[in-house]
Amino acid sequence: MTPVQTLAGPLVIPVFVVIPPRMLLIDLGGPVEVLRYANAAQKDIRFAYRYVAPKPQLDTSIGLQLTGLEPLPDTLPEGAYVLVPGSAGESLADPDVRRLRGEISAWLCAVVRPGITLVTICSGALLAAEAGLLDHHACTTHADCIADLRRLAPLARVEENRLFVEDGERLSSAGITTGTDLMLHLVSRLTSPATAVSVARTMVVYMRRSAADPQISPWLSGRNHIHPAIHRVQDAIIAMPSQDWSLERLAAIGHVSARHLSRLFREHTGMSVIDYINLMRVTLARDILGQSRLDMESVAERCGFASARHLRRVWGQHNAVPPSHYRSAGI
């Protein structure tokens, strides 16, 4: 899962998009558009995606034909991601479709090794299951495919009613539009939450918090509006939650008066400016707790709180569980 360093350039993450026969276009378009927008939103990491398939030309679920597809490569570079979209369910009765799917499953079995991250969208999980790549991993798929996934991967921990599931180097989404949610999650982790928020806003979609939680991400709280001044202020706070944000400083960023900012912010986000700042700081603290062993005083300092006591007091206003929950759960 480590990007590849290029000379005097961004870190490059190779993404191999596997095109199955009768592929659902929305399984492909949403996730790859997230990567395209992420490339445009920041310069530190570049997602280098390419399209591979068992044939150079394949039909999609809606009859649109894709051509110029690259052959399935013999090997994959270290740190590569393999994205497997789903196919239309009725196509599985076609013998040619089943043959091509068998070729993809055999290829996945041969090339996916430790250091390669497998990402499945919708019924793409069935191809990974046929390859034996989901055994002993938590995973999910579209509700209509859950029974097939359990049959094909009896050693997997198949999760129902999940937006997406992440288990080490295996990530799977429930289906159709949830591939976009999963890719936003990956972009948030591999680049930054601010980049993912920017991409989500551009695509006019919600960014979900985590694989286990169906609620909207705290990073995207109060973003369901179109006011440009408030978006500028929120972007600044999200990029640096720990800063000493005064109302006057934020008003200058929004190009409005401090009094007008207070009124606009509450009107369009449903919360005060200070409440929003505290929510972003608590969300940053949650991420740090799940990814480090820093003590609470250090976490508080990095997130802009005066002390660990201050962090805990504000934390309780936004979370039903204590900070130790995120430390122990590693989420």
MILUM-559949 format. One record per residue (C-alpha): x, y, z; residue in three letters. Coordinates in nm, 4 decimals. Layout:
N
+----------+----------+----------+------+
|        u |        v |        w | type |
+----------+----------+----------+------+
|        X |        Y |        Z |  ALA |
...
+----------+----------+----------+------+
//
This chain:
331
+----------+----------+----------+------+
|        u |        v |        w | type |
+----------+----------+----------+------+
|   0.0000 |   0.0000 |   0.0000 |  MET |
|   0.3066 |   0.2220 |  -0.0292 |  THR |
|   0.3099 |   0.4643 |  -0.3255 |  PRO |
|   0.6005 |   0.4565 |  -0.5690 |  VAL |
|   0.8406 |   0.7512 |  -0.5587 |  GLN |
|   0.9302 |   0.9035 |  -0.8944 |  THR |
|   1.2257 |   1.1318 |  -0.9581 |  LEU |
|   1.1428 |   1.4946 |  -0.8779 |  ALA |
|   0.7723 |   1.4272 |  -0.8933 |  GLY |
|   0.4717 |   1.3061 |  -0.6992 |  PRO |
|   0.4332 |   0.9674 |  -0.5413 |  LEU |
|   0.2615 |   0.7430 |  -0.7947 |  VAL |
|   0.0087 |   0.4756 |  -0.7010 |  ILE |
|  -0.0532 |   0.2322 |  -0.9881 |  PRO |
|  -0.4196 |   0.1312 |  -1.0150 |  VAL |
|  -0.5146 |  -0.1588 |  -1.2425 |  PHE |
|  -0.8849 |  -0.1404 |  -1.3266 |  VAL |
|  -1.0030 |  -0.4861 |  -1.4306 |  VAL |
|  -1.2842 |  -0.4757 |  -1.6872 |  ILE |
|  -1.5139 |  -0.7808 |  -1.6616 |  PRO |
|  -1.7660 |  -0.8723 |  -1.9344 |  PRO |
|  -2.1025 |  -0.6874 |  -1.9098 |  ARG |
|  -1.9528 |  -0.4526 |  -1.6525 |  MET |
|  -2.1763 |  -0.2060 |  -1.4679 |  LEU |
|  -2.0511 |   0.1312 |  -1.5915 |  LEU |
|  -2.1436 |   0.3098 |  -1.2694 |  ILE |
|  -1.9133 |   0.0704 |  -1.0808 |  ASP |
|  -1.6287 |   0.2016 |  -1.2936 |  LEU |
|  -1.7156 |   0.5657 |  -1.3555 |  GLY |
|  -1.7770 |   0.6778 |  -0.9971 |  GLY |
|  -1.4606 |   0.5364 |  -0.8367 |  PRO |
|  -1.2281 |   0.6352 |  -1.1221 |  VAL |
|  -1.3717 |   0.9874 |  -1.1353 |  GLU |
|  -1.2818 |   1.0166 |  -0.7660 |  VAL |
|  -0.9211 |   0.9313 |  -0.8575 |  LEU |
|  -0.9209 |   1.1776 |  -1.1470 |  ARG |
|  -1.0471 |   1.4606 |  -0.9309 |  TYR |
|  -0.7998 |   1.3652 |  -0.6566 |  ALA |
|  -0.5154 |   1.3979 |  -0.9075 |  ASN |
|  -0.6367 |   1.7472 |  -0.9939 |  ALA |
|  -0.6951 |   1.8531 |  -0.6308 |  ALA |
|  -0.3413 |   1.7922 |  -0.5036 |  GLN |
|   0.0112 |   1.7383 |  -0.6357 |  LYS |
|   0.1752 |   1.5060 |  -0.3822 |  ASP |
|   0.0181 |   1.1775 |  -0.4962 |  ILE |
|  -0.0871 |   1.0712 |  -0.8439 |  ARG |
|  -0.3194 |   0.7790 |  -0.9103 |  PHE |
|  -0.2015 |   0.6199 |  -1.2366 |  ALA |
|  -0.4973 |   0.4107 |  -1.3501 |  TYR |
|  -0.5079 |   0.1828 |  -1.6521 |  ARG |
|  -0.7725 |  -0.0532 |  -1.7849 |  TYR |
|  -0.6951 |  -0.4239 |  -1.8266 |  VAL |
|  -0.9164 |  -0.7090 |  -1.9450 |  ALA |
|  -0.9097 |  -1.0628 |  -2.0855 |  PRO |
|  -1.0094 |  -0.9192 |  -2.4267 |  LYS |
|  -0.9239 |  -0.5853 |  -2.5943 |  PRO |
|  -1.2962 |  -0.5196 |  -2.6516 |  GLN |
|  -1.5894 |  -0.5892 |  -2.4187 |  LEU |
|  -1.9576 |  -0.4970 |  -2.3922 |  ASP |
|  -2.0895 |  -0.3239 |  -2.0812 |  THR |
|  -2.4214 |  -0.3797 |  -1.9047 |  SER |
|  -2.5927 |  -0.1031 |  -2.1048 |  ILE |
|  -2.4610 |  -0.2144 |  -2.4447 |  GLY |
|  -2.1825 |   0.0437 |  -2.4703 |  LEU |
|  -1.8684 |  -0.1220 |  -2.6024 |  GLN |
|  -1.5258 |  -0.0548 |  -2.4498 |  LEU |
|  -1.2248 |  -0.0922 |  -2.6803 |  THR |
|  -0.8487 |  -0.0529 |  -2.6549 |  GLY |
|  -0.8323 |  -0.2452 |  -2.3263 |  LEU |
|  -0.4864 |  -0.3612 |  -2.2227 |  GLU |
|  -0.4189 |  -0.7337 |  -2.1672 |  PRO |
|  -0.4038 |  -0.8671 |  -1.8125 |  LEU |
|  -0.0373 |  -0.8192 |  -1.7115 |  PRO |
|   0.1767 |  -1.1125 |  -1.6013 |  ASP |
|   0.2863 |  -0.9325 |  -1.2828 |  THR |
|   0.1932 |  -0.6270 |  -1.0796 |  LEU |
|   0.4310 |  -0.3726 |  -0.9226 |  PRO |
|   0.4700 |  -0.3493 |  -0.5471 |  GLU |
|   0.2154 |  -0.1157 |  -0.3940 |  GLY |
|  -0.0335 |  -0.1521 |  -0.6789 |  ALA |
|  -0.4096 |  -0.1388 |  -0.6334 |  TYR |
|  -0.6396 |  -0.3705 |  -0.8276 |  VAL |
|  -0.9940 |  -0.2398 |  -0.8778 |  LEU |
|  -1.2572 |  -0.4975 |  -0.9781 |  VAL |
|  -1.6022 |  -0.3586 |  -1.0744 |  PRO |
|  -1.9155 |  -0.5718 |  -1.0876 |  GLY |
|  -2.1158 |  -0.7113 |  -1.3777 |  SER |
|  -2.4846 |  -0.7347 |  -1.4613 |  ALA |
|  -2.6250 |  -1.0388 |  -1.2821 |  GLY |
|  -2.8274 |  -1.1687 |  -1.5761 |  GLU |
|  -2.5109 |  -1.1942 |  -1.7875 |  SER |
|  -2.3805 |  -1.4878 |  -1.5808 |  LEU |
|  -2.6003 |  -1.7245 |  -1.7820 |  ALA |
|  -2.3878 |  -1.6532 |  -2.0905 |  ASP |
|  -2.1164 |  -1.9238 |  -2.1364 |  PRO |
|  -1.8745 |  -1.6713 |  -2.2926 |  ASP |
|  -1.9195 |  -1.4394 |  -1.9956 |  VAL |
|  -1.8504 |  -1.7244 |  -1.7541 |  ARG |
|  -1.5360 |  -1.8196 |  -1.9475 |  ARG |
|  -1.3984 |  -1.4666 |  -1.9403 |  LEU |
|  -1.4811 |  -1.4318 |  -1.5713 |  ARG |
|  -1.2890 |  -1.7542 |  -1.5114 |  GLY |
|  -0.9864 |  -1.6013 |  -1.6839 |  GLU |
|  -1.0077 |  -1.2955 |  -1.4613 |  ILE |
|  -1.0365 |  -1.5031 |  -1.1440 |  SER |
|  -0.7370 |  -1.7163 |  -1.2439 |  ALA |
|  -0.5387 |  -1.4019 |  -1.3177 |  TRP |
|  -0.6292 |  -1.2451 |  -0.9826 |  LEU |
|  -0.5208 |  -1.5636 |  -0.8055 |  CYS |
|  -0.1858 |  -1.5528 |  -0.9862 |  ALA |
|  -0.0911 |  -1.1858 |  -0.9447 |  VAL |
|  -0.2455 |  -1.0601 |  -0.6168 |  VAL |
|   0.0134 |  -1.1119 |  -0.3446 |  ARG |
|   0.1067 |  -0.9382 |  -0.0180 |  PRO |
|   0.1787 |  -0.5744 |  -0.0986 |  GLY |
|  -0.1026 |  -0.5594 |  -0.3565 |  ILE |
|  -0.4334 |  -0.4070 |  -0.2447 |  THR |
|  -0.7515 |  -0.5577 |  -0.3879 |  LEU |
|  -1.0579 |  -0.3327 |  -0.4145 |  VAL |
|  -1.3898 |  -0.4802 |  -0.5280 |  THR |
|  -1.7079 |  -0.2980 |  -0.6229 |  ILE |
|  -2.0482 |  -0.4670 |  -0.6013 |  CYS |
|  -2.0406 |  -0.8187 |  -0.7551 |  SER |
|  -1.6697 |  -0.7754 |  -0.8306 |  GLY |
|  -1.6291 |  -0.9417 |  -0.4904 |  ALA |
|  -1.7499 |  -1.2673 |  -0.6467 |  LEU |
|  -1.4512 |  -1.2700 |  -0.8830 |  LEU |
|  -1.2171 |  -1.2183 |  -0.5887 |  ALA |
|  -1.3964 |  -1.4942 |  -0.3990 |  ALA |
|  -1.3611 |  -1.7355 |  -0.6907 |  GLU |
|  -0.9888 |  -1.6600 |  -0.6834 |  ALA |
|  -0.9742 |  -1.7494 |  -0.3113 |  GLY |
|  -0.8593 |  -1.3982 |  -0.2224 |  LEU |
|  -1.1260 |  -1.3215 |   0.0374 |  LEU |
|  -1.0725 |  -1.6257 |   0.2590 |  ASP |
|  -1.0113 |  -1.5263 |   0.6224 |  HIS |
|  -1.0976 |  -1.1637 |   0.5398 |  HIS |
|  -1.3997 |  -0.9498 |   0.6200 |  ALA |
|  -1.5822 |  -0.8419 |   0.3047 |  CYS |
|  -1.9160 |  -0.7379 |   0.1591 |  THR |
|  -2.1015 |  -0.7051 |  -0.1705 |  THR |
|  -2.4412 |  -0.6040 |  -0.3070 |  HIS |
|  -2.7327 |  -0.7385 |  -0.1020 |  ALA |
|  -2.8439 |  -0.9520 |  -0.3966 |  ASP |
|  -2.5018 |  -1.1219 |  -0.4074 |  CYS |
|  -2.4477 |  -1.1929 |  -0.0368 |  ILE |
|  -2.5560 |  -1.5572 |  -0.0608 |  ALA |
|  -2.3300 |  -1.6181 |  -0.3623 |  ASP |
|  -2.0381 |  -1.4543 |  -0.1832 |  LEU |
|  -2.0847 |  -1.6784 |   0.1201 |  ARG |
|  -2.0991 |  -1.9821 |  -0.1077 |  ARG |
|  -1.7873 |  -1.8869 |  -0.3047 |  LEU |
|  -1.5877 |  -1.7731 |  -0.0006 |  ALA |
|  -1.6957 |  -1.9980 |   0.2890 |  PRO |
|  -1.3894 |  -1.8980 |   0.4910 |  LEU |
|  -1.4571 |  -1.5252 |   0.4565 |  ALA |
|  -1.6394 |  -1.3097 |   0.7125 |  ARG |
|  -1.9181 |  -1.1762 |   0.4923 |  VAL |
|  -2.0741 |  -0.8592 |   0.6346 |  GLU |
|  -2.4293 |  -0.7542 |   0.5476 |  GLU |
|  -2.5758 |  -0.4043 |   0.5490 |  ASN |
|  -2.2372 |  -0.2346 |   0.5184 |  ARG |
|  -2.1476 |   0.0529 |   0.2908 |  LEU |
|  -1.8022 |  -0.0955 |   0.2490 |  PHE |
|  -1.5594 |  -0.3133 |   0.4417 |  VAL |
|  -1.1837 |  -0.2709 |   0.4812 |  GLU |
|  -0.9704 |  -0.5583 |   0.6063 |  ASP |
|  -0.6007 |  -0.5051 |   0.5509 |  GLY |
|  -0.5258 |  -0.5247 |   0.1797 |  GLU |
|  -0.8829 |  -0.6250 |   0.0960 |  ARG |
|  -1.1517 |  -0.3614 |   0.0473 |  LEU |
|  -1.5023 |  -0.4289 |  -0.0801 |  SER |
|  -1.8133 |  -0.2178 |  -0.1301 |  SER |
|  -2.1813 |  -0.3058 |  -0.1198 |  ALA |
|  -2.2600 |  -0.2130 |  -0.4738 |  GLY |
|  -2.3289 |   0.0453 |  -0.7429 |  ILE |
|  -2.2790 |   0.3960 |  -0.5970 |  THR |
|  -2.1031 |   0.2729 |  -0.2812 |  THR |
|  -1.7900 |   0.2274 |  -0.4914 |  GLY |
|  -1.7657 |   0.6057 |  -0.4888 |  THR |
|  -1.7907 |   0.6103 |  -0.1074 |  ASP |
|  -1.5161 |   0.3497 |  -0.0825 |  LEU |
|  -1.2873 |   0.5406 |  -0.3177 |  MET |
|  -1.3426 |   0.8644 |  -0.1257 |  LEU |
|  -1.2392 |   0.6750 |   0.1878 |  HIS |
|  -0.9204 |   0.5594 |   0.0162 |  LEU |
|  -0.8410 |   0.9064 |  -0.1164 |  VAL |
|  -0.8925 |   1.0489 |   0.2329 |  SER |
|  -0.6459 |   0.7993 |   0.3780 |  ARG |
|  -0.3865 |   0.8106 |   0.0995 |  LEU |
|  -0.3886 |   1.1875 |   0.0420 |  THR |
|  -0.5794 |   1.3870 |   0.3056 |  SER |
|  -0.9338 |   1.4355 |   0.4392 |  PRO |
|  -0.9333 |   1.7841 |   0.2853 |  ALA |
|  -0.8673 |   1.6372 |  -0.0600 |  THR |
|  -1.1487 |   1.3850 |  -0.0199 |  ALA |
|  -1.3861 |   1.6595 |   0.0950 |  VAL |
|  -1.2913 |   1.8680 |  -0.2091 |  SER |
|  -1.3535 |   1.5740 |  -0.4428 |  VAL |
|  -1.6847 |   1.4879 |  -0.2749 |  ALA |
|  -1.8042 |   1.8454 |  -0.3046 |  ARG |
|  -1.7042 |   1.8632 |  -0.6713 |  THR |
|  -1.8907 |   1.5389 |  -0.7413 |  MET |
|  -2.1861 |   1.6548 |  -0.5264 |  VAL |
|  -2.1844 |   1.3381 |  -0.3165 |  VAL |
|  -2.1631 |   1.2581 |   0.0531 |  TYR |
|  -1.8431 |   1.1118 |   0.1959 |  MET |
|  -1.9099 |   0.8389 |   0.4503 |  ARG |
|  -1.7147 |   0.8194 |   0.7748 |  ARG |
|  -1.5929 |   0.4610 |   0.7817 |  SER |
|  -1.6574 |   0.1090 |   0.6668 |  ALA |
|  -1.8694 |   0.0336 |   0.9724 |  ALA |
|  -2.0636 |   0.3564 |   1.0070 |  ASP |
|  -2.3409 |   0.4551 |   0.7648 |  PRO |
|  -2.3533 |   0.8139 |   0.8830 |  GLN |
|  -2.2000 |   1.1108 |   0.7061 |  ILE |
|  -1.8345 |   1.1751 |   0.7785 |  SER |
|  -1.7670 |   1.4414 |   1.0426 |  PRO |
|  -1.5222 |   1.5883 |   0.7904 |  TRP |
|  -1.8246 |   1.6575 |   0.5679 |  LEU |
|  -2.0616 |   1.7755 |   0.8417 |  SER |
|  -2.2335 |   2.1019 |   0.7613 |  GLY |
|  -2.1263 |   2.0840 |   0.3949 |  ARG |
|  -2.4697 |   2.0237 |   0.2435 |  ASN |
|  -2.4945 |   2.3779 |   0.1079 |  HIS |
|  -2.3612 |   2.5803 |  -0.1845 |  ILE |
|  -2.2525 |   2.9085 |  -0.0217 |  HIS |
|  -1.8995 |   2.9811 |  -0.1539 |  PRO |
|  -1.7873 |   3.1981 |   0.1379 |  ALA |
|  -1.8788 |   2.9340 |   0.3945 |  ILE |
|  -1.7106 |   2.6652 |   0.1845 |  HIS |
|  -1.3888 |   2.8723 |   0.1798 |  ARG |
|  -1.3977 |   2.9055 |   0.5572 |  VAL |
|  -1.4677 |   2.5347 |   0.6055 |  GLN |
|  -1.1875 |   2.4381 |   0.3649 |  ASP |
|  -0.9404 |   2.6477 |   0.5672 |  ALA |
|  -1.0493 |   2.4933 |   0.8983 |  ILE |
|  -1.0396 |   2.1361 |   0.7627 |  ILE |
|  -0.6917 |   2.1862 |   0.6160 |  ALA |
|  -0.5545 |   2.3058 |   0.9540 |  MET |
|  -0.7946 |   2.2300 |   1.2427 |  PRO |
|  -0.5275 |   2.2985 |   1.5051 |  SER |
|  -0.4797 |   2.6624 |   1.4027 |  GLN |
|  -0.5884 |   2.9409 |   1.6371 |  ASP |
|  -0.8902 |   3.0403 |   1.4308 |  TRP |
|  -1.0387 |   3.3742 |   1.5307 |  SER |
|  -1.3694 |   3.4861 |   1.3871 |  LEU |
|  -1.1995 |   3.7867 |   1.2282 |  GLU |
|  -0.9370 |   3.5708 |   1.0565 |  ARG |
|  -1.1999 |   3.3367 |   0.9157 |  LEU |
|  -1.4154 |   3.6297 |   0.8062 |  ALA |
|  -1.1223 |   3.7598 |   0.6027 |  ALA |
|  -1.0926 |   3.4210 |   0.4306 |  ILE |
|  -1.4647 |   3.4271 |   0.3511 |  GLY |
|  -1.4490 |   3.7936 |   0.2405 |  HIS |
|  -1.7332 |   3.8879 |   0.4733 |  VAL |
|  -1.7584 |   4.0688 |   0.8053 |  SER |
|  -1.7225 |   3.8725 |   1.1285 |  ALA |
|  -2.0836 |   3.9403 |   1.2226 |  ARG |
|  -2.2087 |   3.8362 |   0.8792 |  HIS |
|  -1.9950 |   3.5196 |   0.8888 |  LEU |
|  -2.1493 |   3.4142 |   1.2206 |  SER |
|  -2.4993 |   3.4576 |   1.0827 |  ARG |
|  -2.4245 |   3.2873 |   0.7482 |  LEU |
|  -2.2377 |   3.0003 |   0.9081 |  PHE |
|  -2.5224 |   2.9059 |   1.1405 |  ARG |
|  -2.7803 |   2.9553 |   0.8663 |  GLU |
|  -2.6032 |   2.7276 |   0.6162 |  HIS |
|  -2.4391 |   2.4664 |   0.8422 |  THR |
|  -2.6755 |   2.4506 |   1.1377 |  GLY |
|  -2.3963 |   2.5156 |   1.3888 |  MET |
|  -2.1783 |   2.7984 |   1.5165 |  SER |
|  -1.8273 |   2.8623 |   1.3920 |  VAL |
|  -1.6693 |   2.7518 |   1.7206 |  ILE |
|  -1.8799 |   2.4348 |   1.7279 |  ASP |
|  -1.7602 |   2.3521 |   1.3759 |  TYR |
|  -1.3956 |   2.4151 |   1.4683 |  ILE |
|  -1.4287 |   2.1903 |   1.7727 |  ASN |
|  -1.5934 |   1.9164 |   1.5655 |  LEU |
|  -1.3057 |   1.9227 |   1.3157 |  MET |
|  -1.0514 |   1.9133 |   1.5996 |  ARG |
|  -1.2253 |   1.6188 |   1.7657 |  VAL |
|  -1.2398 |   1.4387 |   1.4306 |  THR |
|  -0.8670 |   1.4954 |   1.3822 |  LEU |
|  -0.8070 |   1.3653 |   1.7352 |  ALA |
|  -1.0077 |   1.0529 |   1.6549 |  ARG |
|  -0.7933 |   0.9883 |   1.3466 |  ASP |
|  -0.4692 |   1.0401 |   1.5408 |  ILE |
|  -0.5836 |   0.8116 |   1.8225 |  LEU |
|  -0.6592 |   0.5347 |   1.5762 |  GLY |
|  -0.3247 |   0.5663 |   1.3984 |  GLN |
|  -0.0718 |   0.6402 |   1.6726 |  SER |
|   0.0247 |   0.5778 |   2.0357 |  ARG |
|   0.0589 |   0.9404 |   2.1332 |  LEU |
|  -0.0554 |   1.0283 |   2.4841 |  ASP |
|  -0.3659 |   1.2408 |   2.5268 |  MET |
|  -0.1731 |   1.5603 |   2.6026 |  GLU |
|   0.0202 |   1.5258 |   2.2757 |  SER |
|  -0.2976 |   1.4511 |   2.0824 |  VAL |
|  -0.4683 |   1.7536 |   2.2362 |  ALA |
|  -0.1766 |   1.9791 |   2.1460 |  GLU |
|  -0.1679 |   1.8557 |   1.7836 |  ARG |
|  -0.5396 |   1.9175 |   1.7452 |  CYS |
|  -0.5471 |   2.2706 |   1.8863 |  GLY |
|  -0.6888 |   2.1984 |   2.2333 |  PHE |
|  -0.5482 |   2.3724 |   2.5404 |  ALA |
|  -0.5136 |   2.0439 |   2.7302 |  SER |
|  -0.6194 |   1.6797 |   2.7406 |  ALA |
|  -0.8964 |   1.7826 |   2.9799 |  ARG |
|  -1.0219 |   2.0350 |   2.7258 |  HIS |
|  -1.0120 |   1.7680 |   2.4542 |  LEU |
|  -1.2112 |   1.5218 |   2.6664 |  ARG |
|  -1.4730 |   1.7849 |   2.7499 |  ARG |
|  -1.5310 |   1.8756 |   2.3855 |  VAL |
|  -1.5038 |   1.5100 |   2.2824 |  TRP |
|  -1.8043 |   1.4209 |   2.4967 |  GLY |
|  -2.0173 |   1.6713 |   2.3062 |  GLN |
|  -1.9634 |   1.4858 |   1.9782 |  HIS |
|  -1.9000 |   1.1198 |   2.0645 |  ASN |
|  -2.0989 |   0.8623 |   2.2580 |  ALA |
|  -1.7849 |   0.6555 |   2.3263 |  VAL |
|  -1.4640 |   0.7686 |   2.5016 |  PRO |
|  -1.1367 |   0.8359 |   2.3171 |  PRO |
|  -1.0025 |   0.4996 |   2.4407 |  SER |
|  -1.2562 |   0.3244 |   2.2150 |  HIS |
|  -1.0775 |   0.4506 |   1.9039 |  TYR |
|  -0.7388 |   0.3678 |   2.0518 |  ARG |
|  -0.8317 |   0.0091 |   2.1322 |  SER |
|  -1.0341 |  -0.0481 |   1.8157 |  ALA |
|  -0.7618 |   0.0906 |   1.5947 |  GLY |
|  -1.0145 |   0.2807 |   1.3789 |  ILE |
+----------+----------+----------+------+
//
